[in-house]
Amino acid sequence: MYRALDLATDIIENAGASVLPVGHLASPQEILATCKAFGANALTGDTSQIVQFTSWVESAKISDCLRINKILYTSESMSRSQRSYIQSVFGRDGSPVTFSSLLASAEMGPWAVGCFDLTGPQEDDTADLIFDTRHMIVEVMPLDFDLSTRQSPCRIVEGETGMLIVTSLQRLRNPLVRYVTGDIGSIHHLPTSASLQLGKESEHLRVLRLHGRDLRNSFKWQGEYFELNRLKELMSNPSWGIVLWQIVLADNPSNCETLEIRLMQKTGTDGLIAHEDILEILKDHFCVHENNESLFRANLHSPDDFIRSSSGNKVIKLVDRRGKME
């Protein structure tokens, strides 16, 4: 289902799998028909695409007719809550669904892969991916690295977090040299267990612990600053069952700033707290009171209601429409 169909198809075919390309515009009904007709056992696509299809399968109560036991996701990280949700829909008789990931971009191409069997469990706010140092040089620079100066700061030692700058060692055309990715991460050695599995080649491999985009980002509403990473912690609470979320800032007709939180919650799962309780917690977090309550909304939505990027079709965590004409 990945939008870069030719790229994903080539990679998967080179790995020895048979590919059934449907594209990112395929409807859930078309994806279902393809899976049933050919007995597909794996889904590949953006995290939001996979979650959207999973939600449709669950609501239609047709998971028993599918044989999905592998997920290869791209573009966005996948939280534990999302993986648990997918497992609950596609897992059969307690059999696990295997999750893997691919790191790629238009500038860098595909260059790192994620596999929990090799890197082990990870936190929601990071993603561990394996890359080959013979193909890509990854420099980790201090977070206060000033791109406007010609001075080159000292690189951060292995294991510490900073800004990622990459140089491709295999791009002959349009060379990629010291490209500032805008991502935050750190470099680590492979776990011993992974090195034993991969053999001699493991000496060239490293683990990139990706924290995503700059986690220092925050936004201001009603005179208060709110950190996105703190909000991410709230949304990762297992008892909430949130699989997609989005913040939309806008101006109402009176030019007052409004804050809307769009949520997609698991369905058919026991033990989740009520939406009303989530709303009260969010109101407390955003300092909502009687005077600004009319400017705050937090509602459940379907996957189609989320605003996505035009280039990557990803759910945008923070959408700021303030000062813009609709």
JORAHU-V329443 format. One record per backbone hydrogen bond with DSSP energy under -1.0 kcal/mol. NH is the residue of the N-H (numbers start at 1). CO is the residue of the C=O. Records with the same first field share a line. If there is no record, write none. Layout:
BEGIN
NH = CO  CO
END
This chain:
BEGIN
5 = 3
8 = 4
9 = 5
10 = 6
11 = 7
12 = 8
13 = 9
14 = 10
16 = 13
17 = 12
26 = 23
31 = 27
32 = 28
33 = 29
34 = 30
35 = 31
36 = 32
37 = 33
38 = 34
39 = 35
40 = 35
43 = 70
45 = 72
47 = 74
50 = 46
51 = 47
52 = 48
53 = 49
54 = 50
55 = 51
56 = 52
57 = 53
58 = 54
59 = 55
60 = 56
62 = 57
65 = 62
66 = 63
69 = 41
70 = 41
71 = 98
72 = 43
73 = 100
74 = 45
76 = 74
83 = 79
84 = 80
85 = 81
86 = 82
87 = 83
88 = 84
89 = 85
90 = 86
91 = 87
95 = 92
98 = 69
100 = 71
101 = 114
102 = 73
103 = 112
109 = 105
111 = 103
112 = 103
113 = 130
114 = 101
118 = 115
119 = 115
120 = 116
126 = 123
127 = 210
129 = 208
130 = 113
131 = 206
133 = 204
135 = 132
136 = 132
137 = 167
139 = 165
141 = 163
145 = 142
149 = 146
156 = 140
159 = 187
160 = 157
162 = 185
163 = 141
164 = 183
165 = 139
166 = 179
167 = 137
168 = 176
169 = 135
179 = 166
181 = 164
184 = 212
185 = 162
186 = 209
188 = 207
195 = 191
196 = 192
197 = 193
198 = 194
199 = 195
202 = 199
203 = 200
204 = 201
205 = 202
206 = 131
207 = 188
208 = 129
209 = 186
210 = 127
211 = 184
217 = 214
219 = 226
221 = 224
224 = 221
226 = 219
228 = 217
231 = 227
232 = 228
233 = 229
234 = 230
235 = 231
236 = 232
237 = 234
240 = 237
243 = 264
244 = 264
246 = 262
247 = 317
248 = 260
249 = 319
250 = 258
252 = 256
255 = 252
258 = 250
259 = 295
260 = 248
261 = 297
262 = 246
263 = 299
264 = 244
266 = 241
273 = 239
278 = 274
279 = 275
280 = 276
281 = 277
282 = 278
283 = 279
284 = 280
285 = 281
286 = 282
287 = 284
288 = 283
293 = 289
295 = 292
296 = 293
297 = 259
299 = 261
301 = 263
305 = 302
306 = 303
309 = 314
313 = 309
316 = 307
319 = 247
321 = 249
324 = 321
END
